[in-house]
Amino acid sequence: MASGKQTKYIIVSGGVISGIGKGIIASSTGLLLKTLGLTVTSIKIDPYLNIDAGTLSPLDHGEVFVLDDGGEVDLDLGNYERYLNTTLSRDNNITTGKIYREVIEKERRGDYLGKTVQVVPHITNAIQDWVERVGSVPTSEHGRIPDVCIVELGGTVGDIESAPFIEAMRQFQFRVGHDNFCLIHVSLVPVVGAVGEQKTKPTQASVRDLRGLGLAPDLVACRSQHPLEKGIREKLGMFCQVSPNQVFSVHDCESLYHIPILLQEQGIIDVLTDRLKLGKLSIPAEIVNEGKSLWVQWGEFARRRAHSLDQTTIAIVGKYTNLADSYISVVKALEHAALNVNRQVKINWVEASDLEESSMHSDPLKYHEAWQHLCAADGILVPGGFGERGVEGKVLAAKWAREHSLPYLGICLGLQVAVIEFARNVCGMTDAHSAEFREECKTPAVVFMPEIDRTTMGGTMRLGSRPTKFQDTEFARTSKIKKLYGGVDEVHERHRHRYEVNPEIVEELEANGLRFVGRDAETGERMEIFELANHPYYVAAQYHPEYLTRPLSPSPPFLGLLLAASGQLDAYLAGEDLARNTDIKLML
């Protein structure tokens, strides 16, 4: 590297089962290293053949997370950004598709000079080069090259798809050197049968498979329902060829925010410091102090999560509610906002299609349960989505919130359905709909954006961070949402959409009280934020504010929803201190 600085790499692999928690353990490890003042970045390796996650169904793979540069990536990168308070790029997500595309393009250009292109060495070299290149890209506000790069290896050890990545990491440990490479293996310690004894054989077998592939774990993180029983740590240490203090119990906690505390209490910082010679790194005192402050703040945040706080109920009206990971950033944004205003959030999951009249005839029980959950909520949130299923249910949810003065936050499609509802029921446009679902609609309230490709699906939406400018009107200047953003004139938020509010009906909508206080900064013709006049909190955004939420810095639209739903919004906007009864005030 030009600077002469060698980034250190921590690889996080998984065994026994998928979905074991590698992402949270990787994020928690990164957070702990940041509390030392280290600069940390991260990479997620997904062994599927897709170029990116953009065309994957949320019900199949969870949420598609969008980055500033428009990259559509795995949801674990959202965890990294939230825990590390950093901004990543699409290159921080490696897929088999990306690697093979790069190698094949090189082959077509003749870069390999007529050689036979093979998995080893060409694919494995491409993986190593990618990791080393991205691992040295500054991501912190200080512009420092990362001291540590955490690489999460997706999938499970032994999978056919992940074999080239395992081999690449085996070679990579020698490329960067022993003191710059550390492997954390996450495995399962299940309890089988009525006896209730924790079993170590699955972890032993997983580590044996890993060693057979040329990688030896430096730390073993054991996922379990309860803390490791007496003797289990020693037994695993013996059969996995690590010291007992290198075996960590990652058992179920009050919340995921307690995982960094759990690991810290077991001495993971000391083990990593010794293994990677972190004590030899030179870190400015200012950044060290920032790290110490971060740990104090995180401890208070986790304490509030475990503490018994007043509860605020939010109904999420969505179409992928069978898998909570489909809305993981929305859930995290609600949690962050709630804890920053000393509340616990309770989520009522409402399947949008269950609110529709057709559901009353096909499944009356689901219909009445859905409406009961909606009516019992203190606030309503309608997130984004694609496809017609459940759209009319979302329209009904927006109508309920508007007519009953219930706090409402619409995101992307949630803005569009609220516009459709307002156009129909307030402006008299009874046949208003979206061109996404009714191409021949007589009154399209939502239209296809002219610059978007209608044929190619992957990576062709309006993606990434784009500026939104608050309008210079009396209503916009004094709007709740602008105050929540701190009174700034322009905000940068991440987008993911193909359709937009029809500019031809905006004047009539605004004349009836639906004010578009924020528009795109490039043209001023694209509607980005609306706020309804004479309502406690009826706000929607075309962008996705949940992508920029942080535990200690909640997203303003979500903060407004929780404040309004808990009856604190007016006090907050008046400048009152919401944290006066707590020992430690968060950054808010």
C-alpha positions as CSV (number, residue, x, y, z in Angstrom):
1,M,0.0,0.0,0.0
2,A,1.1,3.5,-0.8
3,S,0.9,4.6,2.9
4,G,2.9,1.6,4.1
5,K,0.1,0.8,6.6
6,Q,-1.0,-2.8,6.9
7,T,-4.6,-3.3,7.6
8,K,-5.3,-6.2,9.9
9,Y,-8.1,-8.7,9.0
10,I,-10.6,-10.5,11.1
11,I,-12.5,-13.3,9.2
12,V,-15.8,-14.4,10.7
13,S,-16.9,-17.8,9.4
14,G,-19.9,-20.0,10.4
15,G,-20.6,-23.7,10.9
16,V,-23.3,-26.2,11.6
17,I,-26.3,-24.0,10.4
18,S,-26.8,-20.8,8.4
19,G,-28.3,-17.7,10.1
20,I,-26.3,-18.4,13.2
21,G,-25.5,-14.8,13.9
22,K,-22.2,-14.2,12.2
23,G,-23.3,-10.7,11.2
24,I,-24.1,-9.5,14.7
25,I,-20.9,-11.1,16.2
26,A,-18.9,-9.4,13.4
27,S,-20.6,-6.0,14.0
28,S,-20.2,-6.4,17.8
29,T,-16.5,-7.2,17.4
30,G,-16.0,-4.1,15.2
31,L,-17.8,-1.9,17.7
32,L,-15.5,-3.1,20.5
33,L,-12.5,-2.4,18.4
34,K,-13.9,1.1,17.8
35,T,-14.1,1.7,21.5
36,L,-10.3,1.3,21.6
37,G,-10.0,4.2,19.1
38,L,-9.3,1.9,16.1
39,T,-10.6,2.7,12.7
40,V,-12.7,-0.3,11.5
41,T,-14.3,-1.2,8.2
42,S,-16.1,-4.4,7.1
43,I,-16.8,-6.6,4.1
44,K,-19.6,-9.1,3.6
45,I,-19.0,-12.1,1.3
46,D,-22.2,-13.6,-0.2
47,P,-21.5,-16.8,-2.2
48,Y,-24.6,-16.6,-4.4
49,L,-24.3,-16.0,-8.1
50,N,-26.3,-12.8,-8.2
51,I,-24.4,-9.6,-8.9
52,D,-26.1,-8.0,-5.9
53,A,-29.2,-8.4,-3.7
54,G,-31.3,-6.0,-5.7
55,T,-33.5,-8.7,-7.4
56,L,-33.8,-11.0,-4.4
57,S,-37.2,-11.3,-2.7
58,P,-37.3,-10.0,0.9
59,L,-39.2,-13.1,1.9
60,D,-36.3,-15.2,0.5
61,H,-33.3,-13.3,1.7
62,G,-34.5,-10.5,4.0
63,E,-34.2,-6.8,3.4
64,V,-32.3,-5.3,0.5
65,F,-30.1,-2.6,2.1
66,V,-29.2,0.4,0.0
67,L,-25.9,2.3,0.4
68,D,-25.0,5.9,-0.4
69,D,-23.5,4.9,-3.8
70,G,-26.7,3.1,-4.8
71,G,-25.4,-0.4,-4.1
72,E,-28.1,-2.9,-3.3
73,V,-26.6,-5.2,-0.7
74,D,-27.1,-7.8,2.0
75,L,-28.8,-6.7,5.1
76,D,-25.7,-7.4,7.2
77,L,-24.1,-4.3,5.7
78,G,-26.9,-2.4,7.4
79,N,-25.7,-3.9,10.7
80,Y,-22.2,-2.9,10.0
81,E,-23.1,0.7,9.2
82,R,-25.3,1.0,12.3
83,Y,-22.8,-0.6,14.8
84,L,-19.7,1.0,13.3
85,N,-21.4,4.4,12.5
86,T,-19.7,4.3,9.1
87,T,-20.6,4.6,5.4
88,L,-19.8,1.6,3.2
89,S,-19.9,1.2,-0.6
90,R,-21.1,-1.5,-2.9
91,D,-17.6,-2.9,-3.1
92,N,-17.9,-3.8,0.6
93,N,-20.3,-6.6,-0.5
94,I,-18.6,-9.3,-2.5
95,T,-20.7,-11.9,-4.4
96,T,-19.7,-14.9,-6.5
97,G,-21.4,-13.1,-9.4
98,K,-19.2,-10.0,-9.0
99,I,-16.0,-12.0,-8.8
100,Y,-16.7,-14.2,-11.8
101,R,-17.9,-11.2,-13.8
102,E,-14.6,-9.4,-13.1
103,V,-12.5,-12.5,-14.0
104,I,-14.4,-13.2,-17.2
105,E,-14.2,-9.6,-18.3
106,K,-10.4,-9.7,-17.8
107,E,-10.2,-13.0,-19.8
108,R,-12.2,-11.4,-22.6
109,R,-9.8,-8.4,-22.7
110,G,-6.8,-10.8,-22.8
111,D,-5.4,-9.9,-19.4
112,Y,-4.4,-13.5,-18.7
113,L,-2.3,-13.7,-21.8
114,G,-3.7,-16.9,-23.2
115,K,-3.5,-18.8,-19.9
116,T,-6.1,-21.3,-18.8
117,V,-8.4,-19.4,-16.4
118,Q,-9.2,-21.5,-13.3
119,V,-10.7,-21.2,-9.9
120,V,-7.2,-21.5,-8.5
121,P,-5.4,-19.2,-8.9
122,H,-7.5,-16.7,-10.9
123,I,-10.8,-16.6,-8.9
124,T,-9.0,-16.9,-5.5
125,N,-6.5,-14.2,-6.4
126,A,-9.4,-11.9,-7.5
127,I,-11.1,-12.5,-4.1
128,Q,-7.9,-11.7,-2.2
129,D,-7.2,-8.6,-4.3
130,W,-10.8,-7.3,-3.8
131,V,-10.6,-7.8,0.0
132,E,-7.2,-6.2,0.3
133,R,-8.2,-3.2,-1.9
134,V,-11.5,-2.5,-0.1
135,G,-9.9,-3.2,3.3
136,S,-7.6,-0.2,2.8
137,V,-10.3,2.3,1.7
138,P,-10.8,5.1,4.4
139,T,-14.4,5.0,5.7
140,S,-14.1,7.1,8.9
141,E,-14.7,10.9,9.2
142,H,-11.0,11.2,10.1
143,G,-10.0,9.9,6.7
144,R,-7.8,7.2,8.3
145,I,-7.0,4.0,6.5
146,P,-8.7,1.2,8.5
147,D,-6.7,-0.4,11.3
148,V,-8.9,-3.4,11.1
149,C,-11.2,-4.9,8.4
150,I,-13.8,-7.4,9.5
151,V,-14.7,-9.9,6.7
152,E,-17.9,-11.9,7.2
153,L,-17.8,-15.1,5.2
154,G,-21.4,-15.9,4.3
155,G,-22.8,-19.4,4.2
156,T,-21.6,-22.4,6.2
157,V,-18.3,-24.1,6.1
158,G,-18.6,-27.1,3.8
159,D,-21.0,-25.4,1.3
160,I,-20.0,-25.9,-2.3
161,E,-20.7,-22.3,-3.1
162,S,-18.3,-20.9,-0.4
163,A,-15.3,-23.2,-1.3
164,P,-13.5,-20.7,-3.5
165,F,-13.8,-18.1,-0.7
166,I,-12.5,-20.5,1.9
167,E,-9.5,-21.3,-0.2
168,A,-8.9,-17.6,-0.9
169,M,-8.8,-16.9,2.8
170,R,-6.5,-19.8,3.4
171,Q,-4.0,-18.2,0.9
172,F,-4.7,-14.7,2.2
173,Q,-3.5,-15.5,5.7
174,F,0.0,-15.9,4.2
175,R,-0.3,-12.9,2.0
176,V,-0.9,-10.5,4.9
177,G,1.1,-12.3,7.6
178,H,0.3,-14.1,10.9
179,D,0.0,-10.9,13.0
180,N,-2.5,-9.4,10.6
181,F,-4.9,-12.3,10.2
182,C,-7.4,-13.6,12.8
183,L,-10.2,-16.1,12.3
184,I,-13.4,-16.2,14.5
185,H,-15.5,-19.3,13.9
186,V,-19.1,-19.1,14.9
187,S,-20.8,-22.4,15.7
188,L,-23.8,-23.9,17.5
189,V,-23.9,-25.6,20.9
190,P,-27.3,-27.1,20.9
191,V,-29.3,-28.8,23.7
192,V,-30.7,-32.1,22.6
193,G,-33.3,-34.3,24.3
194,A,-35.0,-34.1,27.7
195,V,-31.7,-34.3,29.6
196,G,-30.9,-30.7,28.6
197,E,-27.2,-31.3,28.2
198,Q,-25.2,-29.0,25.9
199,K,-23.6,-30.9,23.0
200,T,-20.2,-29.9,21.6
201,K,-19.9,-32.5,18.8
202,P,-21.5,-30.2,16.1
203,T,-18.9,-27.5,16.9
204,Q,-16.0,-30.1,17.0
205,A,-17.1,-31.4,13.6
206,S,-17.4,-27.9,12.1
207,V,-13.9,-26.9,13.3
208,R,-12.5,-30.2,12.0
209,D,-14.0,-29.4,8.6
210,L,-12.5,-25.9,8.7
211,R,-9.1,-27.2,9.6
212,G,-9.3,-29.7,6.8
213,L,-9.7,-26.8,4.4
214,G,-6.6,-25.2,5.7
215,L,-7.9,-22.6,8.2
216,A,-7.5,-22.8,12.0
217,P,-9.8,-20.7,14.2
218,D,-8.2,-18.3,16.7
219,L,-11.5,-17.8,18.5
220,V,-14.6,-19.9,18.7
221,A,-17.9,-18.1,19.3
222,C,-20.5,-20.5,20.6
223,R,-24.1,-19.7,19.9
224,S,-26.4,-21.2,22.5
225,Q,-29.7,-20.6,24.3
226,H,-28.0,-20.4,27.7
227,P,-24.5,-19.6,28.9
228,L,-22.0,-22.4,28.4
229,E,-22.1,-25.0,31.2
230,K,-19.2,-25.7,33.4
231,G,-16.5,-27.7,31.5
232,I,-17.9,-27.0,28.1
233,R,-15.4,-24.2,27.4
234,E,-12.5,-26.4,28.4
235,K,-13.8,-29.4,26.3
236,L,-14.2,-27.2,23.2
237,G,-10.8,-25.7,23.7
238,M,-9.2,-29.1,23.8
239,F,-10.9,-30.5,20.8
240,C,-10.8,-27.3,18.7
241,Q,-7.1,-26.7,19.6
242,V,-7.6,-23.3,21.2
243,S,-7.2,-22.1,24.8
244,P,-10.4,-22.0,26.9
245,N,-10.1,-18.2,27.0
246,Q,-10.5,-18.2,23.2
247,V,-13.9,-19.9,23.5
248,F,-16.7,-17.4,23.9
249,S,-20.3,-18.0,25.0
250,V,-22.7,-16.0,22.8
251,H,-25.9,-17.0,24.4
252,D,-29.4,-15.4,24.1
253,C,-29.5,-11.9,25.7
254,E,-32.1,-9.3,26.5
255,S,-31.3,-7.7,23.1
256,L,-28.7,-7.8,20.4
257,Y,-27.3,-4.5,21.8
258,H,-26.0,-6.5,24.7
259,I,-23.8,-8.8,22.6
260,P,-20.8,-6.4,22.6
261,I,-21.1,-6.2,26.4
262,L,-21.3,-9.9,26.6
263,L,-18.1,-10.4,24.5
264,Q,-16.3,-7.6,26.3
265,E,-17.0,-9.2,29.7
266,Q,-15.4,-12.4,28.5
267,G,-12.2,-10.7,27.4
268,I,-12.4,-10.7,23.6
269,I,-10.6,-7.4,23.4
270,D,-7.6,-8.8,25.3
271,V,-7.5,-11.9,23.1
272,L,-7.7,-9.8,19.9
273,T,-5.2,-7.3,21.2
274,D,-2.7,-10.1,21.9
275,R,-3.4,-12.0,18.7
276,L,-3.2,-9.0,16.3
277,K,-0.6,-7.0,18.2
278,L,-3.0,-4.1,18.4
279,G,-1.0,-2.5,21.2
280,K,1.7,-1.5,18.6
281,L,-0.7,0.6,16.6
282,S,-0.4,4.4,16.9
283,I,-3.8,6.0,17.6
284,P,-4.3,9.8,18.2
285,A,-5.5,10.6,21.7
286,E,-8.5,12.4,20.4
287,I,-9.8,9.2,18.7
288,V,-9.0,7.1,21.8
289,N,-11.2,9.5,23.8
290,E,-14.0,9.2,21.2
291,G,-13.8,5.4,21.6
292,K,-14.2,5.6,25.4
293,S,-17.1,8.0,25.1
294,L,-18.7,5.6,22.5
295,W,-18.5,2.7,25.0
296,V,-20.2,4.8,27.8
297,Q,-23.0,5.8,25.4
298,W,-23.5,2.2,24.1
299,G,-23.7,0.9,27.7
300,E,-26.5,3.4,28.5
301,F,-28.3,2.6,25.3
302,A,-28.2,-1.2,26.1
303,R,-29.3,-0.5,29.7
304,R,-32.4,1.4,28.4
305,R,-33.2,-1.6,26.1
306,A,-33.2,-3.9,29.1
307,H,-34.9,-1.4,31.4
308,S,-38.7,-1.3,31.9
309,L,-39.8,1.8,30.0
310,D,-43.2,3.0,29.0
311,Q,-44.4,1.2,25.9
312,T,-45.5,2.8,22.6
313,T,-47.2,0.6,20.0
314,I,-46.6,1.0,16.3
315,A,-48.5,-0.9,13.6
316,I,-46.3,-1.8,10.6
317,V,-48.6,-2.4,7.7
318,G,-46.6,-4.3,5.2
319,K,-46.7,-7.2,2.7
320,Y,-43.6,-9.2,3.8
321,T,-44.6,-9.4,7.5
322,N,-44.1,-13.2,7.6
323,L,-40.3,-12.5,7.8
324,A,-39.3,-9.7,10.2
325,D,-35.9,-9.5,8.5
326,S,-37.7,-8.1,5.4
327,Y,-38.1,-4.9,7.5
328,I,-35.0,-5.1,9.7
329,S,-33.8,-1.5,9.1
330,V,-37.4,-0.2,9.8
331,V,-37.5,-2.2,13.1
332,K,-34.0,-0.9,14.1
333,A,-35.0,2.7,13.3
334,L,-38.1,2.3,15.5
335,E,-36.0,0.8,18.3
336,H,-33.3,3.5,18.1
337,A,-35.9,6.3,18.1
338,A,-37.8,4.8,21.0
339,L,-34.8,4.3,23.2
340,N,-33.6,7.8,22.6
341,V,-36.9,9.2,23.9
342,N,-37.1,6.7,26.8
343,R,-39.7,4.4,25.4
344,Q,-40.0,0.7,24.5
345,V,-41.5,0.1,21.1
346,K,-44.0,-2.7,20.6
347,I,-44.6,-3.6,17.0
348,N,-48.0,-4.8,15.8
349,W,-47.3,-6.6,12.5
350,V,-50.3,-6.1,10.1
351,E,-50.4,-7.9,6.8
352,A,-51.8,-5.2,4.4
353,S,-53.9,-7.6,2.4
354,D,-55.7,-8.7,5.6
355,L,-57.2,-5.2,6.0
356,E,-58.9,-5.3,2.6
357,E,-62.6,-6.1,2.2
358,S,-61.9,-9.3,0.3
359,S,-60.2,-10.7,3.4
360,M,-63.4,-10.2,5.4
361,H,-65.1,-12.7,3.2
362,S,-62.2,-15.1,2.7
363,D,-60.8,-15.1,6.2
364,P,-62.9,-13.1,8.7
365,L,-60.6,-14.0,11.6
366,K,-57.5,-12.5,10.0
367,Y,-59.5,-9.5,8.9
368,H,-60.7,-8.6,12.3
369,E,-57.4,-9.4,14.0
370,A,-55.6,-7.1,11.5
371,W,-58.0,-4.2,12.1
372,Q,-57.8,-4.8,15.9
373,H,-54.0,-4.5,15.7
374,L,-54.2,-1.4,13.6
375,C,-56.8,0.3,15.9
376,A,-54.9,-0.5,19.0
377,A,-51.7,1.1,17.8
378,D,-50.4,4.5,18.9
379,G,-49.0,5.2,15.5
380,I,-49.0,3.6,12.0
381,L,-46.0,3.0,9.7
382,V,-46.4,1.9,6.1
383,P,-43.0,0.9,4.6
384,G,-41.9,0.3,1.0
385,G,-42.7,-2.6,-1.2
386,F,-43.3,-3.8,-4.8
387,G,-46.3,-5.3,-6.5
388,E,-50.0,-4.8,-6.2
389,R,-50.7,-7.3,-3.4
390,G,-51.8,-5.4,-0.3
391,V,-51.8,-1.9,-1.8
392,E,-55.5,-1.3,-1.0
393,G,-54.9,-2.4,2.6
394,K,-52.1,0.2,2.8
395,V,-54.4,2.8,1.4
396,L,-57.0,1.9,4.1
397,A,-54.3,2.2,6.8
398,A,-53.3,5.7,5.6
399,K,-57.0,6.7,5.6
400,W,-57.5,5.5,9.1
401,A,-54.5,7.5,10.4
402,R,-55.6,10.6,8.6
403,E,-59.2,10.5,9.7
404,H,-58.4,9.6,13.3
405,S,-55.5,12.0,13.8
406,L,-53.2,9.0,14.5
407,P,-49.4,9.6,13.9
408,Y,-48.4,8.2,10.5
409,L,-45.1,7.7,8.7
410,G,-45.1,6.5,5.1
411,I,-41.9,5.4,3.4
412,C,-41.5,5.1,-0.4
413,L,-44.7,3.2,-1.3
414,G,-46.1,4.4,2.0
415,L,-45.9,7.9,0.6
416,Q,-47.5,6.9,-2.6
417,V,-50.5,5.1,-1.1
418,A,-51.1,8.1,1.2
419,V,-51.2,10.4,-1.8
420,I,-53.6,8.0,-3.6
421,E,-55.9,7.9,-0.5
422,F,-55.8,11.7,-0.2
423,A,-56.5,12.2,-3.9
424,R,-59.5,9.8,-3.8
425,N,-61.1,10.9,-0.5
426,V,-60.2,14.5,-0.1
427,C,-59.7,15.8,-3.6
428,G,-62.5,13.9,-5.2
429,M,-60.3,12.0,-7.6
430,T,-62.2,8.7,-7.0
431,D,-60.4,6.7,-9.6
432,A,-56.9,7.8,-8.6
433,H,-54.3,5.0,-8.5
434,S,-50.7,4.2,-9.3
435,A,-49.5,3.6,-12.8
436,E,-47.4,0.8,-11.3
437,F,-50.6,-1.2,-10.7
438,R,-53.0,0.4,-13.2
439,E,-51.2,1.4,-16.4
440,E,-54.3,2.7,-18.0
441,C,-55.5,4.6,-14.9
442,K,-57.5,7.7,-15.8
443,T,-56.1,9.6,-12.9
444,P,-52.6,8.4,-12.2
445,A,-51.5,9.9,-8.8
446,V,-48.2,8.0,-9.1
447,V,-46.3,7.7,-12.4
448,F,-43.3,5.9,-13.8
449,M,-40.1,8.1,-13.8
450,P,-39.2,8.8,-17.4
451,E,-35.5,8.2,-17.0
452,I,-35.9,4.6,-15.6
453,D,-35.2,1.5,-17.7
454,R,-38.5,-0.4,-18.2
455,T,-36.8,-3.7,-19.3
456,T,-33.7,-4.3,-17.2
457,M,-34.6,-4.9,-13.5
458,G,-31.2,-5.1,-11.7
459,G,-29.7,-1.8,-10.5
460,T,-31.9,0.4,-12.7
461,M,-34.0,2.2,-10.1
462,R,-33.4,5.6,-8.7
463,L,-30.9,4.5,-6.1
464,G,-28.6,5.8,-3.5
465,S,-28.1,9.1,-1.6
466,R,-29.7,12.1,-3.2
467,P,-30.4,15.6,-1.9
468,T,-33.8,16.8,-0.8
469,K,-34.4,20.5,-0.5
470,F,-37.0,22.0,1.9
471,Q,-39.2,24.5,0.2
472,D,-39.1,28.1,1.0
473,T,-42.7,28.5,2.1
474,E,-44.1,29.5,5.4
475,F,-45.6,26.0,6.0
476,A,-42.3,24.2,5.1
477,R,-40.2,26.5,7.2
478,T,-42.3,25.8,10.3
479,S,-43.1,22.2,9.5
480,K,-42.5,19.5,12.1
481,I,-40.4,17.4,9.8
482,K,-38.0,20.3,9.1
483,K,-37.6,21.0,12.8
484,L,-36.9,17.3,13.4
485,Y,-34.1,17.5,10.9
486,G,-32.6,20.4,12.9
487,G,-33.9,23.2,10.6
488,V,-31.5,22.5,7.8
489,D,-32.4,23.5,4.3
490,E,-31.3,20.3,2.6
491,V,-31.0,16.6,3.6
492,H,-29.3,13.7,1.9
493,E,-31.2,10.4,2.2
494,R,-31.1,7.1,0.3
495,H,-33.6,6.2,-2.4
496,R,-34.9,3.0,-4.1
497,H,-37.9,3.5,-6.4
498,R,-39.1,3.6,-10.0
499,Y,-42.3,5.6,-9.5
500,E,-43.0,9.1,-8.2
501,V,-45.9,11.4,-7.4
502,N,-47.5,12.8,-10.5
503,P,-46.4,16.5,-10.6
504,E,-49.6,17.4,-12.5
505,I,-51.8,16.8,-9.4
506,V,-49.5,18.4,-6.8
507,E,-51.1,21.8,-6.9
508,E,-54.6,20.4,-6.1
509,L,-53.2,18.1,-3.3
510,E,-51.5,21.1,-1.7
511,A,-54.5,23.3,-2.0
512,N,-56.4,20.7,0.1
513,G,-53.7,20.5,2.8
514,L,-51.2,17.9,1.7
515,R,-48.0,20.0,1.6
516,F,-44.9,18.8,-0.2
517,V,-42.4,20.5,2.0
518,G,-39.4,18.7,0.5
519,R,-38.6,18.3,-3.2
520,D,-35.5,16.9,-5.0
521,A,-32.7,19.5,-5.1
522,E,-31.8,18.7,-8.8
523,T,-35.0,19.7,-10.5
524,G,-37.5,20.8,-7.8
525,E,-40.2,18.8,-9.6
526,R,-39.9,15.4,-7.7
527,M,-41.9,15.2,-4.5
528,E,-39.8,13.9,-1.6
529,I,-41.5,14.8,1.7
530,F,-45.1,15.7,2.5
531,E,-46.6,16.8,5.8
532,L,-50.4,17.1,6.3
533,A,-51.6,20.4,7.7
534,N,-53.7,20.3,11.0
535,H,-52.6,16.8,12.0
536,P,-50.5,15.7,15.0
537,Y,-48.0,13.9,12.7
538,Y,-48.8,12.8,9.2
539,V,-45.5,12.6,7.3
540,A,-44.2,10.6,4.4
541,A,-41.0,10.4,2.5
542,Q,-40.2,9.0,-1.0
543,Y,-36.7,8.0,0.3
544,H,-35.9,5.4,2.9
545,P,-34.8,7.2,6.1
546,E,-34.4,3.8,7.9
547,Y,-31.1,3.2,6.0
548,L,-29.4,6.0,7.9
549,T,-30.6,5.3,11.4
550,R,-27.9,4.8,14.1
551,P,-28.4,3.6,17.7
552,L,-27.1,6.9,19.1
553,S,-28.4,9.0,16.2
554,P,-32.0,8.0,15.3
555,S,-33.6,8.9,11.9
556,P,-35.6,12.2,12.3
557,P,-38.8,10.9,10.6
558,F,-38.8,7.9,12.9
559,L,-38.0,10.0,15.9
560,G,-41.0,12.2,15.0
561,L,-43.3,9.2,14.8
562,L,-42.2,7.9,18.2
563,L,-42.4,11.3,19.8
564,A,-45.9,11.9,18.4
565,A,-47.1,8.4,19.3
566,S,-45.9,8.8,22.8
567,G,-47.3,12.3,23.3
568,Q,-43.9,14.0,23.5
569,L,-43.5,15.7,20.1
570,D,-44.7,19.2,21.1
571,A,-42.4,19.2,24.1
572,Y,-39.5,18.0,22.1
573,L,-40.0,20.7,19.4
574,A,-40.3,23.3,22.2
575,G,-36.8,22.3,23.3
576,E,-37.7,20.4,26.5
577,D,-35.2,17.8,27.8
578,L,-36.7,14.3,27.3
579,A,-33.8,12.6,29.2
580,R,-34.0,14.5,32.4
581,N,-34.8,11.3,34.4
582,T,-31.8,9.3,33.2
583,D,-28.3,8.9,34.5
584,I,-26.6,9.4,31.1
585,K,-28.0,11.4,28.3
586,L,-27.6,10.0,24.8
587,M,-26.2,12.2,22.0
588,L,-29.8,13.2,21.1
